């Protein structure tokens, strides 16, 4: 599968089959995250692979009772190890870095025939407690991973003309 096909097929999956994710697929997906670029190439991140059903259930509760998170056979949690570092642009590096790495995970999952869903609706302190994450770190995203149990629905997106301008900003 080429990258354009993976981008077109990527969607937010909110219903998963019980089928396990193979170790080989999981390693290829995590390798995609490892290869993601990061500010100063520091890779100030950890990816927690959560397979334990009880922990997945607790994560689903911490994520505002989104039950499909517990349904997925794997949840990958992206954790920033240096959340206080800001780039010269005044943008927090960890949000960009983990955004890129987590999307690498999402696209690699599509190539493996799997689905994911970006989860930003969760309670930071609860997730940290469930996974024993020290206070100084920041959870950036949760990403359930598994075989989709539902059918893809066409995406609604703005036109290229609505989101693009050239040489100067225009409204």
DOSETOR-66751 format. One line per 3 residues: number of its first residue (from 1); their letters; for each residue x, y, z of N, C-alpha, C, O. Coordinates in Angstrom, 3 decimals. Each point is the difference from the previous one (the first is absolute). Example, Ala and Ser with C-alpha at 12.3 -4.5 7.8 and 13.67 -1.06 7.14 Angstrom:
1 = as = 13.190,-5.690,7.800,-0.890,1.190,0.000,0.900,1.200,0.000,1.036,-0.019,0.665  -1.386,1.069,-1.385,0.820,1.190,0.060,-0.770,1.090,0.730,0.509,1.108,0.169
END
This chain:
1 = xxx = 0.845,-1.178,0.000,-0.845,1.178,0.000,0.891,1.243,0.000,0.919,0.104,0.813  -1.186,0.835,-1.719,0.807,1.220,-0.003,-0.576,1.006,1.002,-1.098,-0.195,0.520  1.843,1.265,-0.256,-0.377,0.950,1.044,-1.320,0.705,-0.314,-0.794,0.246,0.908
4 = xxx = 0.548,0.079,-2.170,-1.246,0.675,-0.364,-1.201,-0.896,0.294,-1.023,0.476,0.493  1.139,-1.740,-0.787,-1.087,-0.937,0.286,-0.227,-0.115,1.513,-1.141,-0.034,0.460  2.228,-0.025,0.301,-0.125,-0.081,1.462,-0.675,1.249,0.557,-0.845,-0.097,0.889
7 = xxx = 1.211,1.263,-1.403,-0.614,1.247,0.456,-1.487,0.000,-0.324,-0.818,0.388,0.834  0.468,-0.816,-2.027,-1.404,-0.030,-0.403,-0.822,-1.018,0.797,-1.190,0.216,0.231  1.806,-1.313,0.186,-0.716,-1.046,0.732,-0.039,0.243,1.509,-0.828,-0.587,0.696
10 = xxx = 1.706,1.436,-0.190,0.045,0.244,1.447,-1.295,0.670,0.445,-0.478,0.951,-0.620  -0.073,-1.473,1.708,-1.229,0.557,0.558,-0.019,-0.263,1.492,0.798,-0.784,0.514  -1.703,1.437,0.170,-0.170,-0.215,1.437,-0.903,-1.201,0.212,-1.187,0.030,-0.324
13 = xxx = 1.768,-1.089,0.873,-0.733,-1.249,0.226,-0.491,-0.008,1.446,0.776,0.171,0.940  -2.081,-0.372,-0.789,-0.603,-0.013,1.337,-0.733,-1.308,0.296,-0.866,-0.057,0.873  1.227,-0.988,-1.612,-0.547,-1.331,0.244,1.028,-1.020,-0.471,0.418,0.018,-1.158
16 = xxx = -0.012,-0.908,2.060,1.084,-0.935,-0.287,-0.425,-1.450,0.156,-0.816,-0.335,0.860  1.385,-0.527,-1.708,-0.162,-1.449,0.152,0.868,-0.454,1.174,0.905,0.716,0.430  -1.188,-1.890,0.071,0.771,-0.539,1.118,1.321,-0.620,-0.445,0.823,-0.354,0.844
19 = xxx = -0.604,0.216,-2.151,1.216,-0.630,-0.521,1.252,0.694,0.528,0.065,1.229,0.004  0.926,-1.994,0.438,1.235,0.617,0.496,0.837,0.606,-1.130,-0.101,-0.410,-1.157  0.914,1.377,1.512,0.958,0.601,-0.924,1.276,-0.822,0.091,0.503,-0.250,1.095
22 = xxx = 0.019,-0.170,-2.236,1.210,-0.827,0.018,1.199,0.795,0.502,0.073,1.219,-0.152  0.852,-1.940,0.747,1.231,0.619,0.490,0.778,0.642,-1.146,0.568,1.077,0.174  -0.531,-1.714,-1.334,0.704,0.557,-1.160,-0.616,1.319,-0.445,0.718,0.966,-0.260
25 = xxx = -2.040,-0.921,0.171,-0.678,1.251,-0.375,0.280,1.091,1.023,0.307,1.136,-0.361  -0.414,-1.482,1.630,0.241,0.979,1.061,1.421,0.550,-0.084,0.207,1.203,0.155  0.761,-2.064,-0.396,1.398,0.464,-0.093,0.203,0.929,-1.199,0.720,0.993,0.106
28 = xxx = -1.343,-1.304,-1.237,0.119,0.883,-1.168,-0.643,1.360,0.275,0.515,1.034,-0.426  -1.622,-1.041,1.125,-0.691,1.241,0.340,0.844,0.842,0.966,0.134,1.210,-0.182  0.426,-1.848,1.199,0.840,0.718,0.955,1.296,0.490,-0.656,0.527,1.051,0.366
31 = xxx = -0.025,-1.808,-1.321,1.189,0.428,-0.742,-0.299,1.279,-0.786,0.857,0.878,-0.105  -2.056,-0.772,-0.440,-0.393,1.228,-0.709,0.041,1.194,0.945,0.420,1.086,-0.398  -0.848,-1.271,1.636,0.063,1.079,0.994,1.445,0.333,0.338,0.359,1.171,0.118
34 = xxx = 0.457,-2.181,0.035,1.420,0.219,0.334,0.702,0.829,-1.057,0.894,0.786,0.312  -1.295,-0.959,-1.558,0.644,0.704,-1.113,-0.544,1.407,-0.225,0.507,0.724,-0.857  -1.519,-0.330,1.604,-0.582,1.335,-0.171,1.011,1.085,0.381,0.810,-0.195,0.906
37 = xxx = -0.858,1.329,-1.593,0.887,1.113,0.364,-0.449,0.629,1.319,-1.162,-0.099,0.394  2.107,0.742,0.267,-0.316,0.716,1.243,0.948,1.188,0.122,1.063,0.020,-0.619  -1.453,0.965,1.417,0.819,1.195,0.214,1.379,-0.413,0.505,0.126,-0.754,0.965
40 = xxx = 0.889,1.256,-1.627,1.399,-0.316,0.324,0.281,-1.494,-0.032,1.009,-0.449,0.544  -1.887,-0.331,-1.175,0.106,-1.461,-0.061,0.166,-0.618,1.390,0.696,-1.002,0.166  -1.339,1.609,0.818,0.129,-0.462,1.381,-0.854,-1.221,0.310,0.321,-0.759,0.914
43 = xxx = -1.388,0.560,-1.649,-0.918,-1.120,0.255,-0.367,-0.081,1.486,0.105,-1.053,0.630  -0.534,2.184,-0.099,-0.379,0.078,1.407,-1.408,-0.540,0.218,-0.925,0.738,0.340  0.788,-2.046,-0.546,-1.303,-0.629,0.089,0.114,-1.432,0.469,1.066,-0.612,-0.058
46 = xxx = -2.172,0.099,0.518,-0.171,-1.423,0.288,-1.348,-0.390,-0.566,-0.947,0.787,0.017  0.867,-2.003,-0.518,-1.260,-0.549,-0.488,-0.333,-1.189,0.887,0.717,-1.001,0.006  -1.791,1.113,0.730,-0.421,-1.080,0.884,-1.014,-0.848,-0.767,-1.052,0.490,-0.410
49 = xxx = 1.380,-1.748,0.224,-0.886,-0.936,-0.687,-0.824,-0.701,1.077,0.529,-0.761,0.809  -1.818,1.027,-0.815,-0.883,-0.541,1.031,-0.839,-1.120,-0.609,-0.847,0.232,-0.862  1.104,-1.442,1.331,-0.752,-1.176,-0.454,-0.911,-0.546,1.092,-1.004,-0.649,-0.290
52 = xxx = 1.348,0.908,1.520,-0.749,-0.520,1.138,-1.449,0.496,-0.056,-0.243,1.206,0.010  -0.730,-2.145,-0.070,-1.406,0.394,-0.126,-0.502,0.900,1.137,-0.795,0.913,-0.228  1.258,-1.174,1.432,-0.449,0.807,1.142,0.527,1.438,-0.111,-0.723,0.953,0.290
55 = xxx = 1.966,-0.806,-0.704,0.557,1.349,-0.177,-0.680,0.724,-1.162,-0.251,1.203,0.077  -0.047,-1.937,-1.155,-0.719,0.626,-1.128,-1.376,0.482,0.446,-0.455,1.066,-0.414  -0.199,-1.847,1.251,-1.311,0.399,0.524,0.136,1.269,0.844,-0.801,0.926,-0.135
58 = xxx = 1.804,-0.884,0.995,0.225,1.192,0.827,0.326,1.213,-0.873,-0.451,1.110,0.281  1.234,-1.325,-1.340,0.301,1.107,-0.915,-1.270,0.509,-0.678,-0.165,1.205,-0.188  -0.731,-2.120,-0.178,-1.244,0.425,-0.646,-0.836,0.862,0.948,-0.637,0.959,-0.437
61 = xxx = 0.635,-1.287,1.710,-0.717,0.806,0.995,0.680,1.366,0.144,-0.671,1.031,0.053  2.012,-1.032,0.011,0.763,1.252,0.109,-0.143,0.868,-1.245,0.260,1.202,0.037  -0.673,-1.817,-1.128,-0.220,0.722,-1.254,-1.495,0.275,-0.179,-0.562,-0.186,-1.079
64 = xxx = -0.045,0.623,2.147,-1.403,0.417,-0.022,-0.945,-1.109,-0.442,-0.960,0.227,-0.736  1.266,-1.445,1.213,-0.858,-1.166,-0.232,-0.181,-0.353,-1.476,-1.081,-0.421,-0.411  2.117,0.589,-0.368,-0.033,-0.417,-1.402,0.298,-1.504,-0.047,1.160,-0.412,-0.029
67 = xxx = -2.202,-0.379,0.023,0.111,-1.450,0.169,0.799,-0.694,-1.093,0.595,-1.048,0.250  -0.569,1.604,-1.446,0.734,-0.650,-1.090,1.498,-0.075,0.279,0.700,-0.823,-0.590  -0.208,1.672,1.481,1.428,-0.046,0.353,0.317,-1.330,0.683,1.042,-0.599,-0.263
70 = xxx = -1.926,0.141,1.129,0.186,-1.295,0.669,-0.196,-1.151,-0.970,0.575,-1.073,0.182  -1.376,1.287,-1.202,-0.304,-1.037,-0.988,1.223,-0.319,-0.876,0.188,-1.151,-0.393  0.636,2.145,0.089,1.184,-0.216,-0.839,0.982,-0.906,0.737,0.170,0.135,1.211
73 = xxx = 0.480,-1.059,-1.927,0.932,-0.907,0.673,1.297,0.665,0.482,0.722,-0.552,0.830  -0.444,1.743,-1.364,1.209,0.742,0.377,-0.361,1.480,0.096,-0.800,0.508,-0.786  1.400,0.172,1.759,-0.050,1.456,0.051,1.444,0.471,0.106,0.743,-0.446,0.874
76 = xxx = -0.350,1.351,-1.769,1.339,0.585,0.065,-0.138,1.402,0.592,-0.778,0.823,-0.483  1.548,-0.574,1.533,-0.054,1.275,0.706,1.301,0.751,-0.278,1.089,-0.497,0.290  -1.217,1.704,-0.857,1.167,0.837,-0.310,0.282,0.940,1.156,-0.845,0.816,0.369
79 = xxx = 2.051,-0.935,0.207,0.376,0.771,1.179,1.200,0.893,-0.317,1.013,-0.462,-0.526  -1.148,1.756,0.858,1.092,0.965,-0.178,0.901,-0.031,1.224,-0.471,0.116,1.131  1.773,-0.274,-1.365,0.960,-0.052,1.101,0.566,1.372,0.353,0.585,0.169,1.070
82 = xxx = -0.753,0.818,-1.960,0.467,1.364,0.264,-1.080,0.992,-0.417,0.169,0.732,-0.975  -1.280,-0.706,1.713,-1.123,0.844,-0.396,0.253,1.495,0.159,-0.806,0.808,-0.462  1.898,-0.427,1.101,0.277,1.415,0.216,0.870,0.624,-1.093,0.268,1.201,0.035
85 = xxx = 0.175,-2.007,-1.004,0.862,0.533,-1.061,-0.827,0.654,-1.100,-0.877,-0.630,-0.591  1.166,1.893,0.327,-0.643,0.739,-1.082,1.029,0.293,-1.077,1.142,0.353,0.296  -1.553,-0.500,-1.538,0.869,0.334,-1.127,0.084,1.520,-0.137,-0.778,0.725,0.619
88 = xxx = 1.716,-0.250,-1.423,0.159,1.428,-0.245,-1.308,0.640,-0.447,-0.235,1.179,0.263  -0.600,-1.934,-0.924,-1.292,0.482,-0.504,-1.022,0.237,1.100,-1.112,0.448,-0.281  1.468,-0.741,1.534,-0.878,0.112,1.159,-1.069,-1.085,0.030,-1.015,0.135,0.683
91 = xxx = 1.248,-1.204,-1.423,-0.909,-1.138,-0.027,0.611,-1.113,0.859,1.199,-0.268,-0.074  -2.028,-0.362,0.874,0.447,-1.094,0.854,0.406,-1.187,-0.874,-0.831,-0.564,-0.711  2.105,0.190,0.768,0.553,-1.030,-0.887,-0.700,-1.343,0.152,-0.229,-0.687,-0.996
94 = xxx = -0.114,0.301,2.212,-0.577,-1.337,0.212,-1.311,-0.190,-0.741,-0.296,-1.106,-0.451  -0.494,2.158,0.318,-1.284,-0.124,-0.700,0.219,-0.246,-1.489,-0.718,-0.782,-0.623  1.704,1.449,0.068,0.324,-0.215,-1.409,0.636,-1.372,-0.182,-0.414,-0.780,-0.858
97 = xxx = 1.417,0.496,1.671,0.742,-1.258,-0.122,-0.908,-1.225,0.145,0.041,-0.913,-0.825  -0.847,0.903,1.863,-0.881,-1.150,0.202,-1.153,0.001,-0.988,-0.529,-1.060,-0.336  0.132,2.235,-0.134,-1.003,0.051,-1.062,0.497,-0.705,-1.250,-0.731,-0.772,-0.621
100 = xxx = 1.966,1.040,0.258,0.594,-0.659,-1.170,0.134,-1.501,0.249,-0.404,-0.808,-0.837  0.965,0.438,1.975,0.241,-1.418,0.293,-1.305,-0.796,0.081,-0.077,-1.123,-0.499  -0.938,1.702,1.123,-1.276,-0.710,0.118,-0.670,-0.134,-1.358,-0.681,-0.993,-0.255
103 = xxx = 0.862,1.977,-0.621,-0.579,-0.137,-1.338,0.784,-1.027,-0.814,-0.581,-0.689,-0.839  1.885,0.574,1.068,0.750,-1.099,-0.612,-0.611,-1.338,0.429,-0.138,-0.915,-0.812  -0.225,0.808,2.088,-0.642,-1.218,0.502,-1.314,-0.233,-0.734,-0.280,-1.115,-0.441
106 = xxx = -0.520,2.159,0.313,-1.310,-0.133,-0.655,0.145,-0.453,-1.449,-0.747,-0.868,-0.452  1.695,1.441,-0.277,0.182,-0.366,-1.414,0.609,-1.391,-0.140,-0.387,-0.758,-0.890  1.332,0.418,1.756,0.578,-1.348,-0.040,-1.073,-1.041,0.330,0.008,-1.098,-0.556
109 = xxx = -0.919,1.439,1.447,-1.093,-0.916,0.352,-0.873,-0.273,-1.224,-0.388,-1.144,-0.238  0.077,2.177,-0.536,-0.800,-0.180,-1.213,0.698,-0.982,-0.937,-0.644,-0.884,-0.566  1.952,1.034,0.403,0.764,-0.886,-0.880,-0.039,-1.452,0.482,0.196,-0.926,-0.787
112 = xxx = -0.450,0.735,2.084,-0.093,-1.351,0.583,-1.435,-0.522,0.007,-0.260,-1.095,0.498  -0.672,1.877,-1.050,-1.404,-0.405,-0.003,-0.710,0.278,1.316,-1.071,-0.548,0.262  1.663,1.393,0.557,-0.535,0.317,1.322,-0.579,1.410,0.025,0.198,0.784,-0.927
115 = xxx = -0.907,-0.480,1.989,-0.575,1.319,0.176,0.420,0.605,1.322,0.418,-0.702,0.922  -0.537,2.021,-0.846,0.345,0.758,1.200,-0.997,1.137,0.176,-0.849,0.242,-0.859  0.967,0.444,1.981,-0.774,1.213,0.233,0.799,0.889,0.948,0.413,-0.430,1.077
118 = xxx = -0.205,1.671,-1.493,0.664,0.970,0.872,-0.906,0.294,1.186,-1.173,0.327,-0.181  1.706,-0.442,1.391,-0.776,0.318,1.195,0.720,1.121,0.762,1.103,-0.179,0.517  -1.758,1.322,-0.467,0.505,1.125,0.779,-0.921,0.330,1.160,0.342,0.809,0.862
121 = xxx = -1.508,-1.435,-0.841,-0.973,0.213,1.070,0.269,-1.018,1.104,-0.574,-1.089,0.006  1.441,1.451,0.916,0.318,-0.863,1.141,0.493,0.876,1.141,0.413,1.143,-0.196  -0.469,-1.709,1.380,0.461,0.710,1.190,1.449,-0.396,0.280,0.298,-1.144,0.342
124 = xxx = 0.587,2.123,-0.495,1.449,-0.185,0.125,0.376,-0.741,1.291,0.712,-1.003,-0.046  -1.186,1.494,1.188,0.386,-0.595,1.284,-0.455,-1.450,0.122,0.716,-0.830,0.559  -1.894,0.524,-1.074,-0.504,-1.371,0.084,0.825,-0.949,-0.862,0.320,-1.108,0.431
127 = xxx = 0.027,1.533,-1.644,0.813,-0.847,-0.881,1.383,-0.218,0.621,0.522,-1.115,-0.020  0.061,2.163,0.563,1.303,-0.135,0.658,-0.057,-1.001,1.149,0.915,-0.806,0.173  -1.980,0.857,0.603,-0.145,-0.918,1.134,-0.133,-1.443,-0.480,0.640,-0.894,0.553
130 = xxx = -1.457,0.657,-1.569,-0.232,-1.353,-0.524,1.297,-0.624,-0.507,0.243,-1.191,0.195  0.593,2.012,-0.850,1.207,-0.522,-0.657,1.293,0.313,0.754,1.090,-0.225,-0.525  -1.202,0.734,1.734,1.179,0.314,0.826,0.957,0.969,-0.689,1.216,-0.192,0.030
133 = xxx = -1.760,1.218,-0.641,0.807,1.011,-0.695,0.350,1.099,1.002,-0.897,0.564,0.628  2.187,-0.250,-0.466,0.392,1.062,0.941,-0.638,1.345,-0.362,-0.247,0.298,-1.169  -0.006,0.486,2.183,-0.670,1.299,-0.139,0.706,0.925,-0.988,-0.666,0.761,-0.702
136 = xxx = 1.998,-0.807,0.631,0.748,0.945,-0.844,-0.221,-0.216,-1.494,0.361,0.870,-0.793  -0.932,-1.982,0.385,-0.247,-0.287,-1.413,-1.437,0.368,-0.368,-0.831,0.240,0.876  0.550,-0.200,-2.165,-1.331,0.390,-0.471,-0.500,-1.009,-1.028,0.690,-0.304,-0.973
139 = xxx = -1.894,-0.210,1.199,-0.642,-0.883,-0.974,-0.569,0.897,-1.095,-0.775,0.914,0.280  1.159,-1.177,-1.526,-0.452,0.821,-1.122,-1.194,-0.630,-0.708,-0.920,0.710,-0.407  0.923,-2.018,0.256,-1.106,-0.646,-0.713,-0.096,-1.470,0.376,0.985,-0.641,0.364
142 = xxx = -2.217,0.127,-0.465,-0.266,-1.427,0.081,-0.413,-0.427,-1.398,-0.684,0.749,-0.697  1.089,-1.935,0.280,-0.377,-0.477,-1.321,-0.353,-1.478,0.052,0.892,-0.848,0.009  -2.200,0.523,0.025,-0.397,-1.406,-0.108,0.417,-0.544,-1.364,0.038,0.729,-0.991
145 = xxx = 0.273,-2.020,0.962,0.510,-0.637,-1.208,-0.604,-1.393,-0.127,0.024,-0.784,0.949  -0.563,0.484,-2.123,-0.568,-1.321,-0.221,-0.663,-0.093,-1.359,0.059,0.934,-0.799  -0.691,-2.069,0.543,-0.700,-0.210,-1.265,-1.374,0.665,0.075,-0.768,-0.281,0.920
148 = xxx = 0.447,1.157,-1.873,-1.307,0.673,0.023,-1.146,-1.003,-0.089,0.052,-0.955,-0.775  -1.088,1.187,1.582,-1.196,-0.841,-0.033,-1.108,0.655,-0.816,-1.036,-0.615,-0.254  1.252,1.853,-0.155,-1.010,0.723,-0.772,0.520,0.313,-1.403,1.164,-0.247,-0.316
151 = xxx = -2.033,0.786,-0.503,0.364,0.352,-1.376,0.397,1.466,-0.071,-0.520,0.838,0.737  1.453,-0.544,-1.641,0.438,1.382,-0.197,-1.140,0.841,-0.561,-0.768,-0.446,-0.852  0.682,1.670,1.350,-0.948,0.982,-0.511,0.822,1.102,-0.663,1.016,0.419,0.554
154 = xxx = -1.435,0.064,-1.738,0.781,1.046,-0.676,0.239,1.208,0.906,-0.887,0.427,0.738  2.114,0.118,-0.812,0.377,1.150,0.802,-0.566,1.288,-0.604,-0.071,0.153,-1.220  -0.320,0.743,2.081,-0.400,1.330,-0.431,1.180,0.923,0.273,0.436,0.135,1.143
157 = xxx = 0.070,0.488,-2.175,1.145,0.900,0.134,-0.242,1.274,-0.795,-0.690,-0.010,-1.020  1.269,1.113,1.504,-0.076,1.258,-0.736,0.774,-0.143,-1.307,0.865,-0.865,-0.133  -1.186,1.719,-0.819,0.713,-0.017,-1.279,1.406,0.553,0.195,0.269,0.720,0.961
160 = xxx = 0.610,-1.059,-1.869,1.379,0.493,0.039,0.023,1.526,-0.055,0.823,0.629,0.664  -1.707,-0.038,-1.438,-0.058,1.456,-0.126,-0.366,0.681,1.325,0.442,1.116,0.271  -1.252,-1.794,0.548,-0.412,0.574,1.282,1.119,0.025,1.031,-0.021,0.815,0.922
163 = xxx = 0.986,-1.694,-1.071,1.025,-0.124,1.041,1.387,0.450,-0.438,0.953,-0.078,0.775  -0.834,0.555,-2.027,1.314,0.326,-0.540,0.050,1.457,-0.469,-0.946,0.502,-0.608  2.055,0.161,0.897,0.276,1.305,-0.598,1.488,0.016,-0.360,0.785,-0.794,0.517
166 = xxx = -0.421,1.701,-1.399,1.363,0.027,-0.521,0.659,1.343,0.288,-0.607,1.053,-0.195  1.834,-1.096,0.652,0.870,1.136,0.247,-0.414,0.891,1.169,0.874,0.562,0.661  -2.153,-0.411,-0.382,-0.488,0.797,1.115,-1.263,-0.637,0.564,-0.718,-0.720,-0.695
169 = xxx = 0.467,0.996,1.946,-1.226,-0.481,0.615,-1.190,0.761,-0.566,0.035,1.225,-0.119  -1.072,-1.945,-0.223,-1.261,0.610,-0.417,-1.139,-0.699,0.725,0.064,-1.199,0.272  -1.103,1.958,0.036,-1.153,-0.553,0.721,-0.855,-0.856,-0.893,-1.010,-0.543,0.448
END
